[in-house]
Amino acid sequence: MIDGADHISKNPQSTTKKVVQVKRRKFFVISPDYRGGGKGHGIDIVNESALRTPGMMGFYPPRGQRGFVDPLPETPHARQGKGFRAVRDLESLGRYWMASQRTKEVFESVDPEGFAFVPCDFTLPDGSKGDPRYLCDVIRELDAIDEEKSKVKVNIEPSGRKIYHVMGGGYFSIRDAEVGHSHVFSDVHYGGLICDDVLRDACRSAKLTGILFRDAADL
């Protein structure tokens, strides 16, 4: 007979450890949305010749750099022609992007050191002044594409510089550690621009128009 006072039932503590799943960051090639065809936005820079960078053929960043000459000789003047579609929050304008006020605010809220902006005058087809607009460029450059784990075509320029292409299908594997806390960058071997899902989600939440995100892992 077992004395109930002496019989103590113990529940062993569980040795199972809770596994915390860490969401892996996703990366995207970001650009103005070029799909849909049609007549486009019809915007040009009226005073482009005055803004031309010395030694360059057009209004481009200084050779070997990104961003803008500081200061620009004049405020850029963007003008939309008649008969074109409505201007979206982000448009391609020559070497740069043209961004709306709210696009600027979203970009700066996520990664203020990744972008450069200069205000521009914006004239509508009827000659009236448009809403506030900015020329924009991504100024951060990284070497973050893992060539061995990516599917890319590699071209070597006469200077010896290596350039990645994904025309006809390919993908990028991004070295997350190289990107660190950044959310947008230009890779030194790729002409396009890359962002992460933090910036992508912020743009979607703000319902910004005219921005295309293509999964870098499936281009």
C-alpha positions as CSV (number, residue, x, y, z in Angstrom):
1,M,0.0,0.0,0.0
2,I,1.3,3.4,-1.0
3,D,0.8,6.2,1.5
4,G,-0.7,9.2,-0.3
5,A,1.2,11.6,1.9
6,D,4.5,10.1,0.8
7,H,3.6,9.9,-2.9
8,I,4.4,13.2,-4.7
9,S,3.7,13.4,-8.4
10,K,5.9,15.8,-10.3
11,N,5.4,17.2,-13.8
12,P,8.9,17.4,-15.5
13,Q,9.6,20.8,-17.0
14,S,9.5,20.9,-20.8
15,T,12.9,21.1,-22.4
16,T,11.5,22.2,-25.8
17,K,12.9,25.6,-26.9
18,K,10.7,28.0,-28.8
19,V,12.1,28.5,-32.3
20,V,11.8,32.2,-33.4
21,Q,11.4,32.5,-37.1
22,V,13.3,35.5,-38.5
23,K,11.7,36.9,-41.6
24,R,14.2,37.1,-44.4
25,R,14.5,40.4,-46.1
26,K,13.4,40.5,-49.7
27,F,14.9,42.8,-52.4
28,F,13.4,44.4,-55.5
29,V,14.6,46.3,-58.5
30,I,12.8,49.6,-58.2
31,S,12.0,51.9,-61.1
32,P,9.3,54.1,-62.6
33,D,6.6,51.9,-64.0
34,Y,7.3,51.7,-67.7
35,R,4.4,49.3,-68.5
36,G,1.3,50.2,-70.4
37,G,2.8,52.0,-73.4
38,G,0.8,55.0,-74.7
39,K,2.1,58.5,-75.1
40,G,3.8,58.6,-71.7
41,H,4.0,61.7,-69.4
42,G,5.3,64.1,-72.1
43,I,7.6,66.0,-69.6
44,D,10.9,67.6,-70.6
45,I,13.4,69.8,-68.8
46,V,13.1,73.2,-70.5
47,N,16.5,74.5,-69.3
48,E,18.5,71.3,-69.6
49,S,21.3,73.0,-71.6
50,A,21.9,75.4,-68.7
51,L,22.0,72.5,-66.2
52,R,24.5,70.4,-68.2
53,T,27.4,69.2,-66.1
54,P,30.7,70.5,-67.4
55,G,32.4,67.9,-69.6
56,M,29.2,65.8,-69.9
57,M,26.9,65.5,-72.9
58,G,23.7,66.2,-70.9
59,F,22.2,66.9,-67.5
60,Y,23.9,64.0,-65.6
61,P,25.7,63.5,-62.3
62,P,29.4,64.4,-62.3
63,R,31.4,61.6,-63.9
64,G,31.9,58.6,-61.5
65,Q,29.3,60.0,-59.0
66,R,25.6,59.9,-58.3
67,G,23.3,62.8,-57.3
68,F,23.6,66.4,-58.4
69,V,26.2,69.1,-58.8
70,D,26.0,71.3,-55.7
71,P,24.8,73.9,-56.3
72,L,23.0,73.6,-59.6
73,P,23.4,76.7,-61.8
74,E,19.6,77.0,-62.1
75,T,16.5,75.5,-60.7
76,P,15.4,72.7,-63.1
77,H,12.2,73.6,-65.0
78,A,10.0,70.6,-65.9
79,R,7.2,71.2,-68.4
80,Q,4.5,68.8,-69.6
81,G,3.3,68.9,-73.2
82,K,-0.4,68.7,-74.2
83,G,-2.2,65.4,-74.9
84,F,-0.2,63.2,-72.5
85,R,-1.4,61.2,-69.5
86,A,-1.6,62.5,-66.0
87,V,1.7,62.7,-64.1
88,R,2.2,60.0,-61.4
89,D,4.0,60.2,-58.1
90,L,7.2,58.9,-59.7
91,E,8.3,59.4,-63.3
92,S,11.5,58.9,-65.3
93,L,13.0,62.1,-66.4
94,G,16.3,61.7,-68.3
95,R,19.0,60.5,-66.0
96,Y,16.9,61.2,-62.9
97,W,13.5,60.5,-61.4
98,M,10.8,63.2,-60.9
99,A,9.1,62.7,-57.5
100,S,6.0,64.1,-56.0
101,Q,6.0,65.7,-52.5
102,R,4.6,62.6,-50.9
103,T,7.0,60.3,-52.7
104,K,9.9,62.5,-51.3
105,E,8.4,62.2,-47.8
106,V,8.0,58.4,-48.0
107,F,11.5,57.9,-49.3
108,E,13.1,60.2,-46.7
109,S,11.1,58.6,-43.9
110,V,12.5,55.2,-44.7
111,D,16.1,56.0,-45.9
112,P,17.0,59.7,-45.7
113,E,20.7,59.1,-46.5
114,G,19.9,57.0,-49.6
115,F,18.4,59.7,-51.7
116,A,19.2,63.2,-53.0
117,F,16.5,65.7,-54.0
118,V,16.5,69.0,-55.7
119,P,13.2,71.0,-56.1
120,C,12.1,71.8,-59.7
121,D,9.6,74.2,-61.2
122,F,6.8,72.2,-62.8
123,T,4.5,73.7,-65.5
124,L,1.3,72.0,-66.6
125,P,0.2,71.9,-70.3
126,D,-2.1,74.9,-69.8
127,G,0.8,77.0,-68.5
128,S,-0.2,76.9,-64.9
129,K,2.1,75.9,-62.1
130,G,1.9,72.2,-61.1
131,D,2.2,70.6,-57.7
132,P,5.6,70.5,-55.9
133,R,8.0,68.2,-57.7
134,Y,11.6,67.1,-57.1
135,L,14.3,65.6,-59.2
136,C,15.6,62.5,-57.3
137,D,18.5,60.2,-57.4
138,V,19.7,57.2,-55.3
139,I,23.1,58.2,-54.1
140,R,24.2,55.1,-52.1
141,E,26.5,52.7,-54.0
142,L,27.2,49.2,-52.6
143,D,28.8,46.0,-53.9
144,A,26.1,43.7,-52.6
145,I,25.2,41.3,-55.5
146,D,26.6,37.9,-54.9
147,E,27.7,36.9,-58.4
148,E,28.3,33.2,-57.6
149,K,24.7,32.8,-56.3
150,S,23.1,35.0,-58.9
151,K,22.1,34.3,-62.5
152,V,23.5,37.2,-64.5
153,K,25.3,37.9,-67.7
154,V,28.7,39.5,-67.1
155,N,30.2,42.1,-69.5
156,I,33.6,43.5,-69.1
157,E,34.1,47.1,-70.3
158,P,37.4,48.3,-71.8
159,S,38.2,49.9,-68.5
160,G,38.0,46.5,-66.8
161,R,34.7,47.4,-65.0
162,K,32.4,44.4,-64.6
163,I,28.7,45.0,-65.5
164,Y,25.8,42.6,-64.7
165,H,22.8,42.2,-67.1
166,V,19.6,40.2,-66.6
167,M,18.0,40.7,-70.0
168,G,16.1,37.6,-71.0
169,G,15.8,36.3,-67.5
170,G,18.0,36.1,-64.4
171,Y,18.0,36.8,-60.7
172,F,20.1,38.5,-58.1
173,S,21.2,37.1,-54.7
174,I,21.8,40.0,-52.4
175,R,24.4,39.9,-49.6
176,D,22.2,41.1,-46.8
177,A,25.2,41.9,-44.5
178,E,26.6,44.3,-47.2
179,V,23.3,46.2,-47.3
180,G,23.1,46.4,-43.5
181,H,20.5,48.9,-42.3
182,S,20.2,50.5,-45.7
183,H,16.9,50.2,-47.7
184,V,17.9,51.4,-51.2
185,F,21.1,51.3,-53.2
186,S,22.8,51.2,-56.5
187,D,25.1,48.2,-57.0
188,V,28.5,49.0,-58.5
189,H,28.1,46.3,-61.1
190,Y,24.4,46.9,-62.1
191,G,22.8,49.9,-63.7
192,G,19.4,49.5,-62.0
193,L,18.4,50.4,-58.4
194,I,17.6,47.9,-55.7
195,C,15.5,48.4,-52.6
196,D,14.2,46.1,-49.8
197,D,10.7,45.2,-48.7
198,V,10.6,47.9,-46.1
199,L,10.7,50.6,-48.7
200,R,8.4,48.7,-51.0
201,D,5.8,48.3,-48.2
202,A,6.0,52.0,-47.3
203,C,5.4,53.0,-50.9
204,R,2.4,50.6,-51.1
205,S,1.0,51.8,-47.8
206,A,1.1,55.4,-49.1
207,K,-0.5,54.2,-52.4
208,L,2.2,55.9,-54.4
209,T,1.6,55.7,-58.2
210,G,4.1,55.0,-61.0
211,I,6.5,52.8,-59.1
212,L,7.4,49.3,-60.2
213,F,8.9,46.7,-57.9
214,R,10.4,43.6,-59.6
215,D,11.5,40.7,-57.3
216,A,15.3,40.6,-57.5
217,A,15.1,36.8,-57.1
218,D,13.0,36.4,-60.2
219,L,13.7,39.0,-62.9
